[in-house]
Amino acid sequence: MSGQWDEEVDVLVVGFGGAGACAAIEAVDNGASVLALDRFTGGGATSISGGIVYAGGGTSHQRAAGFEDSAEEMLEYLRLETEGAVSDETLRRFCESSVVNLEWLESRGVPFNSSFCPYKTSYPTNDHYLYYSGNEITPPYRDKAKPAPRGHRVYGKGTSGKVMTENLDASARERGVRVWTQTSVTELLTDGSGRVVGAECRQVRPGLARTAHRLLSTWNRKLNIYYRPLGKQLDKPIRRIEQRNSVVKRVRAKGGVVLAAGGFAFNREMLAEHAPDYRKGSAIGTIGDDGSGIRLGESVGGATARMHRVSAWRFINPPLEMVKGVLVDRAGERFVNELMYGAKVGDRMVNEHDGHAYLVLDQRILDEAKKQLPSQTLWFQRLQMEILFRSAHHRADSIAELAGKAGIAEDALRRTVFAYNEVARAGGEDEWGKAAEYVQAIDSGPYYAFDCSLRSQMGYPCPMITLGGLTVEEGSGLVTRENGTTIPGLYAAGRNASGICSESYVSGLSIADCVYSGRRAGHSAATAC
């Protein structure tokens, strides 16, 4: 048997992003020998993320910022957000372990900071690292659970996901985790009983091909963030190197294989099959988020759940002033509290309003938004808003004219704006629960309409990630079959698994789930040796 293997370890981790690194560290800390494989150089989607970890229950940073929180309040809030994605018992464990998991990250070199952002934002500036990253302060959530800021941003300039993955990578290697980069798993290997005992993979050969593969994948990752059509030009050369310049290796895993290879936002065929309404969105992550880990699990009998769930992020602030406008569909009707988190806005936009939305505001709101722009945004947010402010919008001297230019039902839009203005002049919350301080009459022309649709015609991309994945036994992370039985030796974590954030999403919940489910899978696989 041993002669058939190129390598033997206790635990094999497929994918070395946030979930994979956490699984590897937890496994080695529990006495296992660990090998992690990554198609590129590690980090995954976590490395290009904002580095937000959703944590609560009384973290040291919450307390330092003057906020009280409890696991019970966090649980009550997340019950509304997760909508039954996991059992109540698992959700409770997630909340009760939140403080410990954040401390676990810090003890492995991931830095956080207690500076609180005093205004609602989709992502804070470099001055702030603790903020309300979801819908905690909007109804009905604030009515069910005491609001507390739970978005813990990794301390670092710009989008700080890279700081997180670099420190997890270093911590893993210091503990003895071996990492094979530029290595793709092509097949899971099973024994006669159906137990997963290892994997076959293809590793790019050393030399010029390996160097080219690394450089092309690095540029591909960067270009995909800013302009996917250009990044897409590098997809085929990368695959060509993998197919023509790689060597096949077989790795035995005595304790088990952990699948942690990300979602499937970059797999157009899988999107068409499971979530066709989202094909016009802008995938965020890396081309490694192609569903390969999920397909590996399915190949040995693994079932999937919530594959239709996708999180499309339609952020309309910062600057915060923008939420004083009204977001309407093509019929001219409002459909959401503009203060809500972008994923909730995107969900309603796509699933209830055919993916169309337009933010309508007036010159007074726009002028104030421009004043807020320098202090409330990072460079990438500022660049996008500058483009929108300068040219990517419709402008008109009346609401009726604006409706015609934007393709919105004129009579309905006039009624919507009139009703909103009446509430603004009377004071108090509006019908959607938007606080009075953000309800301002739209009556100072000219008027503007920003196309916020899933496929915006105004150069305003709507980022998205997939949420569904392989079903798992919630106590161990073992992948399960359609009949609910587990597949011995196979675990899944992060976006390879259906988990905490697989029904809905707020900033930081996916990475927090990567930590929780990654540690769970790593521990289970290590103790199964």
LOPA-350637 format. One record per residue: residue in one letter; y, z, x negated of N, C-alpha, C, O in turn. Coordinates in steps of 0.2 Angstrom, whole numbers, plus 5000, padded with zeros to 4 digits. Each point is the difference from the previous one (the first is absolute). Layout:
<recs>
AYZXYZXYZXYZX/...
</recs>
This chain:
<recs>
M499450004996500650005004500650004996500549965001/S499550084994500650014996500249934996500649994999/G498949975000500149944996500449955004500349954998/Q499850065009500349965004500850015001500449975003/W499850094994500750025000500349994994499850014994/D500949975006500450004994500350074999500250014994/E499950035011500350065000499750055005499849985006/E500250084992499750055005500550065000500250034995/V500149995011500450065001499850045006499649985004/D500750074997499950045006500449975006499749995006/V500950004993500449975006500449944997500350004995/L499649955010500449934998500550005006499950005006/V500849994991500549995005500349935000500149974994/V499950005011500249935001500850005002500150015006/G500349974990500750005001500350064997499850065001/F500849934995500350064997500750015001500450004996/G499849995011500650025002500150075002499650044997/G500849985008500150075002499350035002499850064997/A499849925008499450035002499550004994499650055000/G500349894997499550004995500150054994499650034998/A501149975000500150054995499950075002499750044996/C500449985010499950075003499350015000499750054998/A499949905004499350015001499650014993499650044999/A500749924996499750004993500250074997499550034997/I501149995004500250074997499650065003499750044997/E500249955010499650065003499349994998499750064999/A500049885000499350004998499950034993499550044999/V500949944997499950024993500250084999499650034996/D500849995008500150075001499550045002499950064999/N499649915005499450035003499449984995499450015003/G500749984991499549994995499649935000499549994996/A500849965007499749935000500349964995500550014998/S499049954999500349944996500249955005499749985005/V500949994993500449955005500249944996500350004995/L499649945009500249944997500449975006499850005006/A500849984993500449975005500249934998500149984995/L499849975010500149934999500649985004500150025006/D500349934991500649985004500149924998499949984995/R500249995010500149925000500549984995500049954996/F500550105004500649984995500150064995499550014996/T501050025004500150054995500150075003500250054996/G499749965010500050065003500750015004500449964999/G499650105005500650015004500049985007500250045004/G499549904997500049975007500650005003500650004997/A499450005010500650005004500450074999500650005001/T499150054997500350074999500649994995500550035000/S499349934995500549994994500649975002500550014996/I499549945009500649975002500350035006500549975003/S499350084999500250045006500650044999500250014994/G500150025011500550054999499850064997500450054998/G499049975001499750064998500250065004500150054998/I499849945009500150055004499350035002499649975002/V500450104998499450045002500250045006500550045000/Y499249955006500150045006499750074999499450005000/A501050054999499750074999500450055004500649995000/G499150065002500350055004499650065000499550014996/G500750045009499750065000500350064996499750054999/G500849934998500450054996499949984992499850054996/T500349895002500049994993500650034996500550025003/S499449994991500550034996500749965000500550035000/H499449915001500749965001500350015006500650005001/Q499050005005500350025006500350075000500650005002/R499150054995500350065000500650004996500550045001/A499549934993500650004995500649965004500650024998/A499349945006500549965004500250045006500549985004/G499250084997500250045006499749995007500250025005/F499249944994499649995007499450045000499650004996/E500350025010499350035002499649955003500249965004/D499250044995499549965003499350035000499950054996/S499749935008499350035000499549945001500249955003/A499250064996499449965001500049985007499849945002/E500350115002499949995008500649955002499849965004/E500850054994500549965002499949934998500149955003/M499750044991499849934997499449975004500049945002/L499550105000499549985004500249975007499849955002/E500750095001500249985007500449944999499949955005/Y500550044990500349934999499549954999500149945003/L499550074992499549944998499549985006499849955000/R500150105004499649985006500349955004499749955003/L501050054998500349955003500049934996499949955003/E500250054991500049944996499449974999499949945000/T499550104998499449974999499649985006499649964999/E500550075007499849975006499250005000499749955002/G500050104995499250005000499749964995499449995001/A500949994994499749964994499550044997499549974998/V500550095001499550044998499950065005500450015004/S499150034995499850065004500650054999500350004995/D499850045010500550064999499850044995500450034996/E498949985002499850054995500249974993500350034996/T499649905003500249974994500850004999500250014995/L500249985011500750004999500250074998500550014996/R499250045007500250074998499850014993500550034996/R499049955001499850014993500549964996500350034995/F499949915007500549974996500750045000500350004994/C499950025011500650045001500050074996500450024996/E499050015004499950074997500049994993500150054996/S499649895001500049994993500649964997500049994994/S500550005010500649964998500350044994500249964995/V500050105005500350034995499650004993500249994995/V499150025006499650004994499949934997500050004994/N500049955010500049934998500649984996500049974995/L500650065007500649984997500050044993500249974995/E499650095005500050044994499449974995500150004994/W499449975009499549974996500349944996499949994994/L500549975010500449944997500450034994500049974995/E500450085007500550024995499650034993500249994995/S499250045006499750034995499649944996499850014994/R500249935008499849944997500549964998499949944998/G500750085001500649974997500549965005500549974997/V499350035009500549965005500650055002499950055003/P500749934995500650045001500349995007500049955003/F500250115000500449995006500750044999500150034995/N500349975010500650035000500250035007499849975005/S500650084995500250035006500749985003500250035005/S500149924992500749985003499949975007499749955000/F500650075005499949985007500549955002500650004998/C499249945005500549955002500350025007499650015005/P501050004995500350035006500149955006500350025006/Y499549924993500149955006499349965001499650004995/K500349975010499449975002500049934996500549965000/T499050034997499949934996499349985000499550045001/S500449904997499349974999499850024993499450004999/Y501050004997499850024993500750034996500549975000/P499450094997500650034997500249974994499649974996/T501050055002500349974993499750054995499650055001/N500649944993499850044994500350075000499850044996/D500649975009500350075000499550045004500150075000/H499549915004499650035005499249995000499849944999/Y499850115002499349994999499650045005499450005000/L500950035005499750035006500449985006500650005000/Y499049975005500449975006499550005006499450004999/Y500949985007499749995006499749934999500449955002/S499050044997499749944998499749965007499749954999/G500350095006499749975006500450015006500649995000/N499150035006500450015006500150075002500150025006/E499950034989500050075002500650025004500050055004/I500649924995500650025003500249965007500550015003/T499049954999500249965006499550025005499450024999/P500849975008499550025005499549945001500249954998/P499250075004499750065002499850054995499850055001/Y500249934993499750034994500350074999499750054999/R501049955001500450064999499850065005500150064999/D499749915007499950055006499350034999499950055004/K499749924993499350024999499950044994499550055000/A500949944995499950044993500650014997500549955000/K499650114997500650014996500149954995499650004995/P501049975004500149954995500150034993500250054999/A499549924996500050024993500049934996499649965002/P500850044993499949944995499450004996499850054997/R499749905004499450004996499949944996499550004997/G501049965002500049954996500150024993500650014998/H498950004997500150024993500049944996499549974999/R501150014998500049944996499950024993500350054997/V499249914999499950024993500649994996500449955002/Y499850104994500650004996500049944995499650004995/G500949965006500149944996500549955003500050005006/K500349964989500549965003499749945003499449974998/G500950005007499849945004499450025004499950065002/T499749895000499450015003499550044995499849974995/S500050095007499750044995499250005000499750054997/G500049915007499349995000499650004993499550024999/K500949944997499749984993500050074996499550014996/V501050035005499950074997499450045002499750034996/M500149965010499450045003499449974996499650044998/T500349895003499449974997499950014993499550014997/E501149984999500050014993499750074998499650014995/N500750045008499750074999499350015002499750044997/L500149945009499350005002499649974995499450024998/D500849925000499649964995499950044994499450014997/A501150025000500050044994499650065001499650024995/S500450025011499650055001499349995000499650044998/A500249905005499349985001499749994993499550024998/R500949944998499749984993500050064996499550014996/E500950045004500050064996499450045002499750044996/R500149965010499450035003499349974998499550025002/G500649924995499449964999499849955004499449974999/V501050015006499849955004500149934996500549994997/R499049975004500149934996500249955005499850005006/V500649964992500349955005499949934997500249984994/W499449985010500049924998500549975004499949995006/T500649984991500549965004499849935000499549984996/Q500849985008499949935000499249985002499749964997/T500150095007499349995002499950015008500350045003/S499449915000499949995007499350015002499549984997/V500450075008499350015003499849945005500449995004/T499149984995499749955004499550015004499949975005/E499750094994499450015004499850084999500050024995/L499950015011499750074999499249995000499749965003/L500050084993499350004998499750065004500250064999/T499249935004499750055004499250004997499849964997/D499950105005499350014998499649985006500349985005/G499050034995499649995006500150035006499949985005/S500550084994500150045006500749995003500250025006/G500249934991500649985003500650044997500650005002/R499250054993500550044997500449964995499749964996/V501050045004500449974995499950034993500250065000/V499649904995499950034994500449974994499950034994/G500549935008500449974995500449945002500049985006/A500349984989500349945002500049954995499950014994/E500249925008500049954995500849985000500350005005/C499949984989500749995000500149944995499649984996/R501049995004500249954995500650024996500550025003/Q499549984991500550034995500349944996499649974997/V501050025003500449954996499850014993500150064997/R499749895000499850004993500750024995500549985002/P499450054993500550024995500349934997499649955000/G501050054998500349944997500549975004500450045004/L499849904995500549975003500050005008500550015003/A498949985000499950005007500250075003500350015005/R499550044991500250075003500750014999500350035005/T500049954990500750014999500449965006500550035003/A499349914998500349965005499950035007500550005004/H498950034997499950035007500550065001500250015005/R499850034989500550065001500749985001500350035005/L499949924992500749985000500249975007500550015004/L499049944998500149975007500050055006500349995004/S499250064995499950055005500750045001500250035005/T500049994989500750045000500549965003500450035004/W499749914994500649965004499849995007500550005004/N498949994998499849995007500250065004500349995005/R499650074992500150065004500850015001500250025005/K500249964990500750015000500349955005500450015004/L499449924995500249955005499950015007500449995004/N499050044997499850015007500450055004500149995006/I500250064990500550045003500649975003500250025005/Y500049934990500749975002500049945003500449985005/Y499049984994500049935003499349984999499849964996/R499850055010499349995000499849924999499549994996/P500949975006499849934999500049984993499649964998/L500850074998500049984992499450044997499749974996/G500250095006499450044998499449975001499550004996/K500449975010499449965002499849954996499449985000/Q501149994996499849944996499650034994499649964997/L500350105002499650034994499350025003499650024996/D500349985010499450035003499449964997499550034998/K500649905003499449964998499950004992499450014998/P501149994998499850014993499750064998499550014996/I500750055007499750064999499250005002499650024996/R500349955010499350005002499649954996499450014999/R500949944998499649954996499850034994499449994997/I501050055000499850044994499550055001499550004996/E500550035010499550055002499349965001499550034998/Q500549915004499449975002499749974994499449994999/R501149984996499749964994500050044994499649984995/N500750075004500150044994499850075001500350054997/S499149975006499850075001499350004999499649955000/V500250114998499350024999499750055005500450045003/V499049955000499750045005499750064997499750004995/K500550065008499750064998499750045006500349995005/R499250054993499750045006500150084998499850024994/V500550025010500150074999499650045005500049995006/R499650064991499650045005500450065001500450034995/A499650005011500450065002499550055003499849995006/K500050064991499550055002500350045006499650015004/G501050014996500350045005500249955006500050025006/G500349934993500349955005500549964998500350014994/V499949945010500549964999500650015005499950015006/V500750004991500650015005500449945000500249974995/L499950005011500449945001500750025002500150045005/A500449944991500750025000500449944998500550014996/A499449935007500349944998500549975004500249955000/G500150105004500649985004499849965007499549995002/G501149995001499949975007499949924999499749984996/F500549995010499949935000500649965002499949945003/A500750084996500649975002500149934996500349955003/F499350044992500149934996499449965002500049944996/N499650075009499549965002500149975006500050035005/R500349914995500249965006499549995005500150015006/E499349984992499449995004499850075004499949995006/M500150064990499950065004500550025005499950035005/L500749964993500650015004499949965007500150035005/A499849914994499949955006499450035004500149995006/E499450044991499450025004500250075004499850015005/H500550034991500150075003500750025003500050035004/A500549944993500750015002500449945000500550004996/P499349955008500449945000500750005001500449964997/D499950095007500750005001500450024994500649995000/Y499150034995500350034994500049944994500350024995/R499549935006499949954995500749984997500149974995/K500450035010500749984997500450064997500549994997/G499250075002500350054996499949994993499749954997/S500750094999500049994992499650064997500150065000/A499349924998499550044997500350044994500449974996/I499550105004500250044994499450034997499550025003/G500549984990499550024996499849954995500549984997/T498950015001499849954995499549965003499750015005/I500149934992499549955002499450045000499549975002/G500450084995499450045000499950035007499450025001/D501149985003499950035007499849945004500349985005/D499150004993499749945004499450015004499649965002/G500250114999499550025004499350004997499550015003/S500549984990499449994996499650075001499449995000/G500950064999499650075001499750015007499550025000/I500949965005499750005007499449965000499550025003/R500649924995499449955000499450024997499449995002/L500750044992499450034996499750055004499450005001/G501050055003499750055004499649975006499450025002/E500949925001499649975005499449974998499549995004/S500549984990499449974997499450045000499449975000/V500650105000499450045000500050045006499650055001/G500749925005499950035006500650055003499950035005/G500649974991500650055002500449975006500149945000/A500150105004500349995006500850004999500250044995/T500249935009500750014999500450025006499750005006/A500950024994500350035006500849984999500250004994/R500149995011500849995000500249954996500550004997/M499149955002500249944996500649965003500349964996/H499850055010500649975003500650034999500649985002/R499450084995500650044999500349984994499850014994/V500949975006500449984995500750045001500250005005/S500050024989500750035000500549964998500049984994/A500549995010500549964998500650045000500250035005/W500249974990500650054999500649965001500349964996/R500050055010500749975002500550054999500250045005/F500049974989500550054998500749975002500249954998/I500250095005500749985002500550044996500649995001/N499250064996500550044995499650024994499450015000/P500950004995500750014999500449934999499749954999/P501050065003500450065001499950025007499849975005/L500250104996499950035006500449985006499850005006/E500849984992500549975006499749955004500149995006/M499449974991499749945004499650035006499949965005/V499950104995499650025006500450015006499850015005/K500949994994500450005006500049945004500350005006/G499549944991499949945004499450015005499750055001/V500149905003499550005004499549944998500249954998/L499150075002499549964998499749975007499850045004/V500249894997499849975006499549954998500049974995/D499650015011499549954999500449935003500650005001/R499049954999500349935002500350015007500449965002/A499350085002500250015007500650045001500350015005/G500050024989500650035000499950085002500550035001/E498949994999499950075002499850044993499749984996/R500650085004499850054995499350025001499750005006/F500050024988499350035001499850054995499450025000/V501150014997499950064996500650044998500649975000/N499350094998500650044997500149974993499550004996/E501049985002500249974994499950044994500049984994/L500050095007499950054995499350014998499850034995/M499749945009499350014998499849964994500449964997/Y499150075000499749974994499849935001499849985005/G500349984989499949935001499449975002499949955003/A499550094995499449985002499950015008499649965003/K500750095000500050005007500449955004499749975005/V500850014992500449945002499649945000500049965004/G499750034990499649944999499449995004499849955003/D499950114999499450005004500249985007499649965003/R500950065000500249985006500349935000499949975005/M500450014990500349935000499449955000500149955004/V499450064992499549965000499550005006499849955003/N500050114999499550015005500350005007499649995005/E501050024996500350005007500549945001500249995006/H500149984988500649965001499949944996500549974998/D498950005001499849944997500349994993500149954998/G500050114999500349994993500749994999500249984995/H500250025011500749984999500450065001499950055005/A500749964991500450055001500749984997500049974995/Y500650065008500649984997500550065001500050035005/L500349994989500450055000500749985001500349964997/V500050075009500749975002500550064999499950065002/L500649924995500650054998500649975000500149945000/D500550104999500649974999500350014994499750024995/Q501049955004500350004994500150074997500050024994/R500250035011500150074998499450034996500050034995/I499449965008499450034997499849964994499850034995/L500349915004499949964994500450024995499850014994/D500950005007500450024995499850074997500150014994/E499750045010499850064998499450004996499950044995/A499649925007499449994997500149974993499750024995/K500849945004500249974993500250064996499950004994/K500550045009500350064996499450054997500050024995/Q499549985009499450054999499549974995499650034996/L500549905003499549964996499950034993499450014998/P501150004998499950024993499750074999499650014996/S500550035009499850074999499350025003499750044998/Q500149915007499450025003499449954998499550015003/T500649954993499549954998499849994993500450024995/L499049965003499849984994500149934999500249975005/W499850004989500249934999499649955004500349965003/F499150054999499649955004500250005007500049955003/Q500250114999500250015007500749975001500249975005/R500250044990500749985000500049924999500449975004/L499250004992500049935000499849975006500349955002/Q499250085002499849975006500550005005500249965004/M500250104997500550015005500649964998500349985005/E499950014989500549964998499949935002500549975003/I498950004997499849935002500150005008500349955002/L499550105001500150005007500750015003500249965004/F500250084992500750015002500449944999500549985004/R499349984991500449944998499949945004500449965002/S498950034999499949935003499450005005500049965005/A499550094994499450005004500150035007499650055001/H500849925003500150035007500349955004500349954998/H499750075009500449965004500750045002500050065000/R500549905001500750045001500349965006500049945000/A500350105004500449975006500550045002500150064998/D500449925006500650035002499850045007500450045002/S499149955001499850035006499250015000499649974997/I500250085007499350015001499649945003499549984998/A500849995007499749945003499949944995499549974999/E501050024996500049954995499450024995499749964998/L500350105000499550034996499349985002499649984997/A500350045010499349995003499849934999499549984999/G501049975002499849935000499849984993499649964999/K500850064996499949994993499350024998499649974996/A500250095006499450044997499449985004499450024998/G500749955008499449985005499850065004499450015001/I501150045001499850065004500349985007500549975001/A499150065004500249995007500750035001500150064999/E500449905003500750025000500150065005500350054998/D499549945008500250055005499750064998500350065001/A499149944997499650074999500450034994500150065000/L500149904995500350034994500750035002500150064997/R500249915007500750035002499950065004500350054999/R499149955005499950075004499850054995500250065001/T499449924994499750064995500650034997500150064999/V500449894998500550034996500550045005500350054998/F499849925008500550045004499750075002500450055000/A498949965001499750065002500150054994500150065000/Y499849914994500050044994500750024999500150064998/N500449905003500750024999500250065005500450044998/E499349955008500250065005499750064997500350055001/V499149954997499750074997500450024994500250065000/A500049904996500450024994500750035002500250054997/R500149925008500650035002500050075004500450045000/A499049975003499850065003499850054996500150065001/G499649924993499850054995499350025002499749995005/G499950044990499350025001499549954998500249954998/E499250075002499549964998499949945005500250005006/D499549944991499949945005499350015003499750054999/E500149905005499450005003499450004996499450025002/W500749964992499450004995500050064995499650014996/G500950045006500050064996500350004993500050044996/K500449905004500450004993500650055001500450005005/A499750044990500550055000500749975001500149954998/A500350095005500749985002500449984994500449955000/E499550084994500449984994499849934998500449974996/Y499150005006499849934998500149955006499849944999/V500550085006500149965006500749985000500450055002/Q499849894996500749985000500149945004499649954999/A500950045005500249945004500049944995500450004995/I499349955007500049934997500549965004499949965004/D500850054994500549975004500649984995500549985003/S499450014991500549984995499849944996499750004995/G500449945009499849944997500449984993500550034999/P499249924998499449965002499450045000499950054997/Y499549915006499450035001499549974995500049944999/Y499550104999499549974996499350015002499850055004/A499749914995499350005001499649994994500049944997/F499650115001499649994994499349995002499750045004/D500049914994499349985002499550054996499949994994/C499850055010499550054997499349995002499650044999/S500349895003499349995002499550004995500250004994/L499250005008499450004995500149944995500050014994/R500149935008500249954996500749985001500249965004/S500250074993500850005001500249934997499749984995/Q500749995008500349934998500650014996500449964998/M499850115001500650014996499950034993500450044997/G499049955000499850034994500050074999500250034996/Y499550005010499950085000499350015001499750015006/P499949994988499250015001499850075003500450054999/C499149955004499750065003499350014997499549975001/P500650084994499450024996499450035005500250035005/M499249964993499450035004499450024995499949974995/I499750085007499450014997499550015006500250015006/T499249984992499450015005499850075000500150034995/L499649995010499950085001499250015001499850054999/G499949905004499350015002499550004994500249974994/G499250055006499549994995499350025002499850005006/L499850024989499350025001500050075003500450044999/T499149975006500050065003499650054995499649984997/V500650085003499750054996499850065003500350025006/E499350024992499850075002500550044997500250004994/E500250045011500650034998500050064996500550024997/G498950015002499950054996499949984993500250044995/S499549905003499849984994500349944997500149994994/G500149975011500349934998499549954999500149944998/L499250085004499549955000500149945005500250025005/V499749924993500149955005499450005005499550014998/T500749975008499550015005499949935003500449955000/R499050045004499849945003500350005007500350055002/E499549905002500249995007499750065004500350025005/N499150004993499750055004500250074998499750055003/G500849964992500250064998499650044994500350054998/T499249925000499650024994500449984994500349965000/T499650094995500349984994499649964995499449995000/I501049974996499749964994500050044994500550024997/P498950015001499950044994500349964994499949954999/G500550094997500349984994500649965000500349974995/L500050025012500649965000500550045004499950025005/Y500749984992500650045002500649955000500049954997/A500550075008500649965000500650045001499950065003/A500649924994500750045000500649955000499949944999/G500650095003500749965000499949955006499750025005/R500649924994500049955005499449965000499949965004/N499650064992499349975001499750045006499549985003/A500750084999499750045005500550015006500649995000/S499150015006500450025006500150084999499550035000/G501149985000500250074999500650035004500249985005/I500150074992500650035003500549965003500350015005/C499949944991500649955002499749945003500449955000/S499050045002499849945002500249975007499849955003/E500550105001500349985007500749994999500349955003/S500150094994500749994999500250034993499650034997/Y501049965001500250014994500750034999500549985004/V499650074992500750024998500050004992499550014997/S501149985000500050004993499750064997500150065001/G499449934994499750054996499350015003499650044996/L500349945010499350025003499449974997499550024999/S500649914999499549974996499850034994499450004998/I501150014998499950034993499750075001499550024996/A500750025009499850075001499249995002499650044998/D500349915006499349995002499649974994499450024999/C500949944996499649984994499850074996499550004997/V501050045002499850064997499550045003499550024997/Y500549995010499550045004499449975000499550034998/S500449905004499449975000499749984993499450005000/G501049994995499849994994499750064997499449994997/R500950075003499750064998499350015003499550034997/R500549965010499450025004499449954998499550034998/A500749915001499449954998499850024992499450004999/G501150014997499850024993499650065000499550004996/H500750055007499650075000499349995003499550024997/S500449945009499449995003499549964995499450024999/A500949934998499649954996499850044993499450004998/A501050055000499850034994499550065001499550014996/T500550025010499650055002499349975002499550045001/A500549905000499449965003499549984994499449985001/C500950034993499649984994499450044999499649994995/
</recs>
